[in-house]
């Protein structure tokens, strides 16, 4: 292996490690946790209002799934802002 190839590979590993460290920091951040809580709460309120006249366990069971899914999908915007500050 040539020194140039070795240097390139080392640089790629360093860049990957930075991304992994940032991902780990985001996954454990308070910002992410608070955003998930708030967005899930909003979804629960809206969903409960929509299905309030139905007494169906299957509909009620969708609440946490929908809340969590929507909150994690919408966190990309929040993460970009968070990354600029970290």
FENPE-V39314 format. One record per residue. N is the residue number from 1. SS is DSSP state (H for helix, E for strand, L for the rest). PSI is psi in degrees with one decimal (999 if undefined). Layout:
BEGIN
n:N ss:SS psi:PSI
n:N ss:SS psi:PSI
END
This chain:
BEGIN
n:1 ss:L psi:134.9
n:2 ss:L psi:153.8
n:3 ss:H psi:-36.2
n:4 ss:H psi:-43.8
n:5 ss:H psi:-40.4
n:6 ss:H psi:-43.0
n:7 ss:H psi:-41.2
n:8 ss:H psi:-44.0
n:9 ss:H psi:-41.1
n:10 ss:H psi:-42.6
n:11 ss:H psi:-40.6
n:12 ss:H psi:-39.6
n:13 ss:H psi:-42.1
n:14 ss:H psi:-43.2
n:15 ss:H psi:-41.2
n:16 ss:H psi:-41.6
n:17 ss:H psi:-38.8
n:18 ss:H psi:-42.8
n:19 ss:H psi:-42.5
n:20 ss:H psi:-42.4
n:21 ss:H psi:-40.7
n:22 ss:H psi:-40.7
n:23 ss:H psi:-44.2
n:24 ss:H psi:-43.1
n:25 ss:H psi:-40.7
n:26 ss:H psi:-44.2
n:27 ss:H psi:-29.4
n:28 ss:L psi:5.1
n:29 ss:L psi:148.9
n:30 ss:H psi:-33.5
n:31 ss:H psi:-47.0
n:32 ss:H psi:-45.5
n:33 ss:H psi:-43.3
n:34 ss:H psi:-42.8
n:35 ss:H psi:-41.7
n:36 ss:H psi:-43.1
n:37 ss:H psi:-48.6
n:38 ss:H psi:-47.4
n:39 ss:H psi:-38.3
n:40 ss:H psi:-41.4
n:41 ss:H psi:-44.6
n:42 ss:H psi:-43.9
n:43 ss:H psi:-41.3
n:44 ss:H psi:-43.4
n:45 ss:H psi:-49.5
n:46 ss:H psi:-47.2
n:47 ss:H psi:-43.4
n:48 ss:H psi:-38.2
n:49 ss:H psi:-41.3
n:50 ss:H psi:-42.0
n:51 ss:L psi:17.9
n:52 ss:L psi:-24.2
n:53 ss:L psi:0.4
n:54 ss:L psi:137.9
n:55 ss:L psi:72.9
n:56 ss:L psi:119.5
n:57 ss:H psi:-31.9
n:58 ss:H psi:-38.2
n:59 ss:H psi:-42.7
n:60 ss:H psi:-34.0
n:61 ss:H psi:-18.1
n:62 ss:H psi:-18.5
n:63 ss:H psi:-57.2
n:64 ss:H psi:-34.3
n:65 ss:H psi:-49.4
n:66 ss:H psi:-44.1
n:67 ss:H psi:-48.4
n:68 ss:H psi:-44.1
n:69 ss:H psi:-48.7
n:70 ss:H psi:-38.4
n:71 ss:H psi:-40.2
n:72 ss:H psi:-33.1
n:73 ss:H psi:-34.4
n:74 ss:H psi:-3.6
n:75 ss:H psi:-6.7
n:76 ss:H psi:-40.8
n:77 ss:H psi:-45.5
n:78 ss:H psi:-39.3
n:79 ss:H psi:-39.6
n:80 ss:H psi:-42.3
n:81 ss:H psi:-43.7
n:82 ss:H psi:-41.9
n:83 ss:H psi:-35.0
n:84 ss:H psi:-29.2
n:85 ss:H psi:-2.7
n:86 ss:L psi:999
END
